[in-house]
Amino acid sequence: MSCQEKRRLILHFDARNTLFVADKCYRLTVEEALNSYLTGLVWCEKIEAESQENENFGENGEIEVSDGISQPHHHHHDPLVTSKPHSRHADANGPDRPPKMQVLDEIKQNNGLIKPDDEDSSEKPTSKLDAETDDQTHQSVRQPYRGENFQELTPDELRQCQLNSTLWRCLPSSPCMRQPRPDAISIYKLLESQLVRKPADRGRLRKYLGNFTQTPQGRPFLELFKKHLEILRWPSEIVSDDQTNSHSKLTVVGKNKEHYHYLMPAFYRLITWLIKTHRNFAILIRTYGCDGPHILNAIDTYLQGHHPTEKMPGEEHKFKVDFSTWRLRRQDSDPKFTLFKDDGSAQPGPDAVTEQSGVYETWSSWDCATTVVDDFVYWQSNHYMHSAAKPFWFDPKDNRVHHILFDDNIRFEDDGSNGIDLLRLTDSPNESVRLPQEEAMKWENVYFVQADLLSIIRDKNYFIDRVQECENNLNKLQSQAA
C-alpha cells in the first residue's frame, strides 16, 4: 500500500507520563515525578503473619527488612505462571500473548540496572524546587492544579503508612507496568489506598513518593532512576549557547537548576517521520489539566526549527498547531457527550457536537495539533471507573481513518480504574457499544497503546514502532473481515 493510500492517522496522546515526566507548572520536579512514576511499577505482596517478626522500623520512618526489603523473595512456585490470564494483542493474526512473557520482556529490558540495596549512594534526596534558584525563564513556584494539595503528610498519616508497610514486601522483579499476579499491588496503589481520601490528596501522595529511590525500599531501583534521568538531561552546552527564549519552551528545570527535556524526543521523532513519509495526520493532546498550551508551544517551537537536538525534515508540509482549546463534556443524561471549542466561557455554543459519530468524524477531519480537555469532574465523581474515563471511539470497518490513543493509565485490573472508555461505533449516529474489559483488551496495539514511559525515554523510535505495529495489526484484521 502506498503512502497516498494509507489511512489518515489521528493520534491521541495523554500528557503526563506519556509525553512528559514533569509539567511546566512545577507541580513536581523532574526528579520527584520520575520517582513517583517508578512506584507504580514496583509491585508488592502481602506478608504472611509469621514473616513479620523479621521486620523493624528504620530511621525517618522507613521500613527496613533484615534480609533487604527488595531482595528476591523465593517462592516454591513461579509467581508469574499463576497470573490471571489477560488477552494481549501481540499479533492480530496469531495467538494471544500471555502476560508472563510481557512481564519477562520488561524485566529483561531493565536487567542489570537494579542496584543491590546494600550499596551506598551519594545521591541526595530530592528537594523542593527552590524559588531562589529556579531558572529565570521558568515559573519559580509550584502551581498545583485547582484543588490539588501538596501539603506534607501529618505525623498520624506517616505512622499509619509505617504500620501498614509492615504487612507488605516487594515482589522479586524489576519494575514493570503489568500486574504480575492477581494479588499484587503497586507501591503507589498501596499508599493511595491509605492516604487518598479526596482527589486533592493525590498531589500529596506524589510529593511524598518523590524521593522513593533514596529510601530503603527504593534504593535497589536507584540506578534505573539515574539512567533515565540522565537520558532526559538537556545538553549543558545548548543551555549556555541559547540566545533566545525558545529553549525555555522545550525544557523543564529540576533541582540544582538542571535542565531536562520537557516533551520526549521520541514524540518529535514521530512527527518528523510522519512528515517525511507524507502522511496525513492530526495530533490530539488529551488531558484533564492545563498542559495543552505548554505542549502546543513546544510542538510549535519544534516546527519552527528551533529544537537543537530534534531537527525538522526538509520536506514541505502543511502540519500546524491550532492553539484553540476543545472540551469534551460528559453527563449521564442526553446528550451524554458534548464536544465544543472553548471561547473562554467553558460553555458549549451553537456549534457544539453531541452525536458520538459526529465527535469521531470531527476529530477524523482535523490535520493539526490541538488540545482536547477531557471531563475530569465526571471521571472523579464516578470514582475513576473506566466507564467514566476518557472516551475513545473506534470503528473497525473504517478504512479511511485510524485513531490510536497512547496513555500510560490503560489498565485492565480488577478495580476497574482503566484510564480510557473504549467505545465501538454502531450504525446509529448517536450510539456506541461499551466493550467489557475482557473484550477491550483484544484491541490493544490496534487502537490503543499502554504507553511505557521508561521505554519512551530510552527509545527514540518508540512511537514510530508502536504506530506501525497498530497499522499492521489493523491491516490484518480488516483483511480477515473482508
C-alpha positions in Angstrom: 0.0 0.0 0.0 1.5 3.4 -1.0 1.6 6.3 1.4 -1.2 8.0 -0.6 -3.4 5.0 0.0 -2.7 4.7 3.7 -5.3 5.8 6.2 -5.3 9.2 7.9 -3.8 8.9 11.3 -5.5 10.6 14.2 -3.1 10.2 17.1 -4.4 10.9 20.6 -1.8 11.4 23.4 -2.2 11.6 27.1 0.2 14.1 28.7 1.8 13.1 32.0 3.9 10.0 31.8 3.3 9.7 28.1 4.6 12.9 26.5 6.4 14.3 29.6 7.7 13.4 33.0 7.2 16.7 34.7 4.9 19.5 33.6 5.6 23.2 33.2 3.6 24.2 36.3 6.3 22.7 38.5 3.8 20.7 40.5 6.7 18.3 40.9 10.3 18.5 39.9 11.6 16.1 37.2 13.3 14.0 39.9 10.1 13.8 42.1 7.9 13.0 39.1 10.2 10.2 37.9 10.5 8.8 41.4 6.7 8.8 41.8 6.2 7.1 38.5 8.5 4.3 39.4 6.4 3.5 42.5 3.6 2.5 40.1 5.9 -0.1 38.5 7.1 -1.8 41.7 4.8 -4.5 42.9 4.2 -5.8 46.5 2.7 -8.9 48.0 1.1 -9.4 51.4 3.4 -10.9 54.1 2.3 -13.9 56.0 1.9 -13.2 59.7 4.8 -15.4 60.7 7.2 -13.5 58.4 6.5 -10.1 60.1 8.8 -10.8 63.0 11.8 -10.2 60.7 10.9 -6.6 60.1 11.7 -3.4 62.0 11.4 0.3 61.5 14.4 2.2 60.2 15.2 5.8 60.7 13.0 8.5 59.4 10.0 6.2 59.5 11.3 3.9 56.7 10.7 0.2 56.9 13.8 -2.0 56.9 13.8 -5.7 56.5 16.6 -7.8 57.9 17.3 -9.5 54.5 16.6 -6.4 52.5 13.1 -5.5 51.5 13.8 -5.6 47.8 15.8 -8.7 47.8 14.3 -11.6 45.8 11.7 -13.5 47.8 11.9 -17.1 46.7 8.7 -19.0 46.2 8.2 -22.7 45.7 6.3 -21.9 42.5 6.7 -19.5 39.6 4.7 -16.4 40.7 4.2 -15.3 37.1 2.6 -18.5 36.0 -0.3 -18.0 38.4 -1.2 -14.7 36.9 -4.8 -14.2 35.8 -4.9 -14.6 32.1 -5.2 -11.4 30.0 -5.7 -11.3 26.3 -3.0 -9.1 24.9 -2.7 -8.3 21.2 0.8 -9.0 20.0 -0.2 -10.3 16.6 -3.7 -9.7 15.3 -3.4 -12.9 13.3 -1.8 -15.0 16.0 -2.5 -16.4 19.5 -2.9 -14.1 22.4 0.3 -13.3 24.2 0.4 -14.5 27.8 1.1 -11.8 30.4 4.1 -13.7 31.7 6.0 -13.0 28.6 5.2 -9.3 28.7 6.4 -9.1 32.3 9.6 -11.0 31.5 10.2 -8.7 28.5 10.1 -5.7 30.7 12.4 -7.4 33.3 14.8 -8.2 30.5 14.9 -4.6 29.3 15.7 -3.4 32.8 18.2 -6.2 33.6 21.4 -5.0 35.1 20.1 -1.7 36.3 18.8 -2.9 39.7 21.3 -1.9 42.3 21.8 -4.1 45.4 20.3 -2.3 48.4 23.4 -2.7 50.5 25.4 -0.4 48.2 25.9 3.1 49.4 24.9 6.0 47.2 26.0 9.6 47.2 22.7 10.6 45.6 20.9 13.1 47.9 17.2 13.1 48.5 15.1 15.1 46.0 14.3 18.5 47.2 11.6 21.1 46.7 12.1 23.4 43.8 13.7 26.5 45.4 12.2 29.7 44.1 15.5 31.5 44.6 17.5 29.0 42.4 14.8 28.3 39.7 15.7 29.2 36.2 14.5 32.8 35.4 12.8 31.8 32.2 10.5 29.4 34.0 7.9 29.8 36.7 9.6 29.9 40.1 6.9 28.4 42.4 4.8 25.3 42.4 1.4 25.9 40.7 -0.9 22.9 41.6 -4.0 22.3 39.6 -7.1 23.7 41.0 -8.0 21.8 44.2 -4.6 20.0 44.3 -2.8 19.8 47.5 1.0 19.4 48.2 1.0 19.7 52.0 3.3 17.3 53.9 1.8 14.2 55.4 0.7 14.5 59.0 2.5 12.6 61.8 -0.5 10.3 62.1 -0.5 9.6 58.4 3.2 8.8 58.4 2.7 6.4 61.4 -0.2 4.7 59.6 2.0 4.3 56.5 4.7 2.8 58.6 2.4 0.3 60.3 0.7 -0.8 57.1 4.0 -1.1 55.3 5.0 -4.0 57.6 2.3 -6.1 56.0 3.8 -5.9 52.5 7.0 -6.6 50.7 8.3 -6.0 47.2 7.9 -8.8 44.7 11.2 -10.2 43.2 11.2 -8.4 39.8 12.3 -5.3 38.1 9.7 -2.6 37.6 7.0 -3.5 35.1 3.7 -2.0 34.1 1.7 -5.2 34.1 0.3 -6.6 37.3 2.4 -9.8 37.7 -0.1 -11.6 39.9 -3.8 -11.1 40.7 -2.9 -10.4 44.4 -0.1 -8.0 43.6 -0.4 -4.3 44.3 1.9 -1.5 43.3 3.5 0.7 46.0 1.7 3.7 44.5 -1.7 1.9 44.7 -0.9 0.6 48.2 -0.2 4.1 49.6 -3.0 5.6 47.5 -5.5 3.4 49.4 -4.1 4.6 52.7 -3.6 8.3 52.0 -6.0 9.5 49.3 -9.4 10.4 50.8 -10.2 13.1 48.3 -8.8 13.9 44.8 -6.6 16.7 46.1 -4.6 14.2 48.2 -3.1 12.7 45.1 -0.7 15.7 44.9 0.4 15.0 48.5 0.9 11.3 47.6 3.1 12.0 44.6 5.1 14.6 46.5 5.6 12.0 49.4 6.9 9.5 46.9 9.2 12.0 45.2 12.3 10.6 46.9 11.4 6.9 46.5 14.8 5.8 45.2 16.6 7.4 48.2 14.6 5.2 50.7 15.5 1.7 51.7 12.6 0.3 49.7 13.5 2.2 46.6 17.3 2.1 46.7 17.6 -1.0 44.6 16.0 1.0 41.7 18.3 4.0 42.1 20.5 3.0 39.1 17.4 2.6 36.9 16.2 6.1 38.1 19.6 7.7 37.4 20.0 6.2 34.0 16.6 7.5 32.7 17.1 10.9 34.4 20.5 11.2 32.6 18.9 10.4 29.2 16.4 13.2 29.9 19.1 15.7 30.6 19.3 18.7 28.2 22.8 19.1 26.9 24.5 21.8 29.0 26.3 23.4 26.1 23.0 24.1 24.4 21.7 25.8 27.5 24.7 28.1 27.7 24.6 28.9 24.0 20.9 29.7 23.8 20.4 33.4 23.0 16.7 33.1 22.5 13.7 32.2 24.7 12.8 29.2 22.5 14.7 26.6 24.6 12.6 27.5 27.7 9.6 26.1 25.8 11.4 22.9 25.2 12.8 22.2 28.7 11.9 21.9 32.4 14.1 22.7 35.3 14.9 20.2 38.0 16.8 20.6 41.2 20.1 22.5 41.1 18.9 24.3 38.0 19.5 21.3 35.8 17.6 21.4 32.5 15.7 18.4 31.1 13.7 17.6 28.0 10.1 18.7 28.5 8.5 16.6 25.8 10.0 13.2 25.0 12.4 13.3 22.0 10.5 10.2 20.7 7.5 12.3 20.2 9.3 14.8 18.0 10.9 11.9 16.1 7.4 10.6 15.4 6.3 13.9 13.9 9.4 14.0 11.8 8.7 10.5 10.5 5.1 11.4 9.7 6.1 14.4 7.7 9.0 12.7 5.9 6.7 9.8 4.8 4.0 12.3 3.6 1.3 11.0 6.0 -2.0 12.8 6.6 -2.3 13.1 10.3 -3.5 15.0 13.4 -2.3 15.1 17.0 -4.8 15.4 19.8 -3.5 16.2 23.3 -6.0 14.5 25.6 -5.5 16.0 29.0 -7.5 16.5 32.2 -5.4 19.5 33.2 -3.8 22.7 31.9 -0.9 21.2 30.0 -2.3 21.8 26.5 -0.9 25.2 25.8 2.6 24.3 27.1 2.7 21.1 24.9 1.5 23.0 21.8 4.1 25.8 22.4 6.8 23.1 22.4 5.4 21.5 19.2 5.3 24.9 17.5 8.8 25.7 18.6 10.0 22.4 17.1 8.0 23.0 13.8 9.8 26.4 13.5 13.1 24.5 13.5 14.3 25.7 16.9 14.7 22.3 18.6 18.5 21.8 18.8 18.5 18.0 19.0 15.4 17.0 17.0 15.6 18.6 13.6 12.7 19.2 11.3 12.8 17.4 8.0 13.4 19.4 4.9 10.2 18.4 3.2 7.4 21.0 2.8 4.5 20.2 5.0 1.1 21.7 6.0 1.1 20.4 9.5 0.5 23.2 12.0 -0.5 23.9 15.6 -4.1 25.1 16.4 -3.9 26.8 19.8 -7.7 26.5 20.3 -8.9 24.6 23.3 -11.6 22.0 22.8 -13.5 20.5 25.6 -15.3 17.1 25.8 -18.1 17.3 28.4 -19.7 14.1 29.8 -23.0 13.6 31.7 -25.4 10.8 32.5 -28.4 12.4 30.7 -28.6 13.2 26.9 -26.6 14.4 25.3 -24.1 12.2 27.1 -21.1 13.7 25.2 -20.6 17.3 24.1 -17.5 18.5 22.1 -17.1 22.2 21.8 -14.4 24.8 21.2 -13.9 26.9 24.4 -14.3 30.6 23.7 -13.3 31.4 27.3 -16.6 30.7 28.9 -16.1 26.9 29.2 -19.6 26.5 28.0 -20.8 24.9 24.7 -22.0 27.1 21.9 -24.4 26.5 19.0 -21.7 24.6 17.0 -21.2 22.0 19.7 -21.1 18.4 18.6 -23.2 16.0 20.6 -23.6 12.9 18.4 -20.9 10.3 19.1 -20.3 9.6 15.4 -20.1 13.4 15.0 -17.3 13.6 17.5 -15.5 10.8 15.8 -15.9 12.5 12.3 -14.9 15.9 13.7 -11.7 14.5 15.0 -11.1 12.5 11.8 -11.2 15.7 9.7 -8.5 17.5 11.7 -5.0 18.0 10.3 -3.2 19.8 13.1 -2.0 19.5 16.6 -4.6 20.7 19.2 -5.9 20.2 22.7 -8.9 18.3 23.9 -9.6 18.7 27.6 -11.5 15.7 29.0 -14.0 15.8 31.8 -12.1 15.2 35.0 -15.0 16.1 37.2 -17.2 13.4 35.6 -14.5 10.8 36.0 -13.8 11.8 39.6 -17.5 11.8 40.5 -17.7 8.3 39.2 -14.9 7.0 41.3 -12.4 6.9 38.4 -14.1 4.0 36.8 -13.3 3.2 33.2 -16.9 3.8 32.1 -16.4 7.5 33.0 -12.9 8.0 31.8 -11.6 9.5 28.5 -13.9 8.3 25.8 -12.3 6.8 22.8 -14.4 5.8 19.8 -13.3 3.4 17.1 -14.8 1.8 14.0 -13.1 -1.4 12.7 -15.0 -1.0 9.4 -13.5 2.4 8.8 -10.6 2.0 6.2 -10.2 5.8 5.8 -9.0 6.8 9.2 -7.1 5.1 12.0 -7.4 6.5 15.5 -4.7 5.5 18.0 -4.5 6.5 21.7 -1.4 6.5 23.8 -1.9 6.6 27.5 0.1 5.2 30.4 -3.1 4.8 32.5 -4.6 2.0 30.4 -5.1 -0.9 32.9 -7.2 -4.0 33.0 -7.1 -4.7 36.7 -9.9 -5.8 38.9 -10.5 -2.4 40.4 -11.9 -1.1 37.1 -9.8 2.0 37.1 -8.9 2.0 33.4 -8.0 5.4 32.1 -10.0 5.0 28.8 -13.6 4.3 28.0 -13.4 2.2 24.8 -16.5 2.7 22.6 -17.2 0.8 19.4 -19.3 2.8 17.0 -22.5 1.3 15.5 -24.6 2.2 12.5 -26.7 4.6 14.7 -25.1 8.1 14.8 -25.6 8.6 18.5 -25.0 5.1 19.8 -21.9 3.0 20.6 -21.1 -0.2 22.4 -19.0 0.0 25.5 -16.7 -3.0 25.4 -16.3 -5.2 28.5 -12.7 -5.1 29.8 -12.1 -8.6 28.5 -13.2 -7.6 25.0 -11.4 -4.3 25.1 -8.1 -6.0 25.8 -8.2 -7.5 22.3 -7.9 -4.1 20.7 -4.6 -3.2 22.4 -1.9 -2.4 19.9 -4.6 -1.8 17.3 -6.4 1.3 18.5 -4.7 2.0 21.8 -1.3 1.5 23.4 -0.4 1.5 27.1 2.5 4.0 27.0 5.6 2.7 28.6 7.4 5.8 29.9 10.8 4.2 30.5 10.8 2.7 27.0 9.8 6.1 25.6 12.7 7.7 27.4 15.2 5.1 26.2 13.9 4.5 22.6 13.5 7.5 20.3 11.7 5.2 17.8 9.1 4.1 20.4 6.1 5.9 19.0 7.1 5.2 15.4 7.3 1.5 16.1 4.0 1.4 18.0 2.2 3.3 15.3 3.5 0.9 12.6 2.5 -2.1 14.8 -1.0 -0.8 15.2 -1.3 -0.2 11.5 -0.1 -3.7 10.7 -2.5 -5.3 13.1 -5.4 -3.3 11.8 -4.5 -4.3 8.2 -4.6 -7.9 9.2 -7.9 -7.6 11.0 -9.6 -5.8 8.1 -8.2 -8.2 5.6 -9.6 -11.1 7.6 -13.0 -9.4 7.8 -13.1 -8.8 4.1 
